[in-house]
């Protein structure tokens, strides 16, 4: 049985290489468009150092696969996430590095299957969010808050922000479409949150519901619109 | 443990009553806008009479709940849908009445969990679609084809088609949005297939991925755009 996280990692890689293939060559247009990558974030967990210790009995996560942004990675470790009434997701991937607060990011479909109703939030904004129970091989953590649906967002560096004429915290639109038979799922996502930081590559993060709704796997055109 | 189909039926009803509440009163505008209902179709199965007999050992489905369109209903009966490598969805609702061909409609998220890669198709267009196994209390049916992701579509009668200036098989856009904090998920779905028939009420059908991507549950505005 192929793990869903693995499937989604594969999908994500297909999408990446697809868009990389369709991205304009450097200097094709004046000014040249930045390479736009759209990634699907399958459900995942960010942990504090203290929670890594409790759940896995060790000091560090084990790097399995680098993510597109430098320094970020999918860990070998996974957790069981348990909701109310003992419904659970058995294998939720942990992303590193560790953070100051533990956070669980679910698509709404995941949350429904778990019996949790999380708000749509920017990463890190966890006040008044629901909790859950995390079960690892060495211990259990009861979170009183930290479960969110991550708000659709785009990471970019200052040069990309200048190219699009946007600033940190602005909102943009992302249109996903395809040629031919696959275009039945063309979709424009509004209110894509702009997050500008030094040293960050241009990358949109959607969740699995959004990626599936737009059939990103078969799309061949993505446009970021101010 | 609350069955997912029940949860989704509840969500659908909330959405319906919400939009009914926000619909303009009759003759509020010249010409008055038709009442627009957006329904989420959770994964479901349509069966032939012969398959009802094999799977349940009886001649007729049992009506559980009427759907919005007159004459259509959710049945008491559910099936297990089994994909390759024995992955399965244990409880998939059957919708009535019966049809000439058996058809399984899944969102992509469902299909990924089942290990099937269905194409996006108009209902009834089943050539070259994947099959699956249906398991009922009295028998088993092996489908060689019939699994699709239903293409997003809008049902309407001739008067509504005249109001919007569209014809059968045209394509429209559906914009879903909300006020305040819930607007982070505003989404425009393109290529919504128009299906015009006599005696049909105006109703958009999305699947769970689309409804969840746009957070339809918290939306308070839906617009059908030519």
Interface residues (C-beta under 8 A of the other chain):
Chain A: X1 X2 X4 X7 X8 X85 X86 X87 X107 X108 X109 X112 X113 X115 X119 X120 X151 X152 X177 X181 X182 X183 X184 X185 X186 X187 X188 X189 X190 X191 X193 X208 X209 X210 X212 X213 X214 X215
Chain B: X1 X2 X4 X7 X8 X85 X86 X87 X107 X108 X109 X112 X113 X115 X119 X120 X151 X152 X177 X181 X182 X183 X184 X185 X186 X187 X188 X189 X190 X191 X193 X208 X209 X210 X212 X213 X214 X215
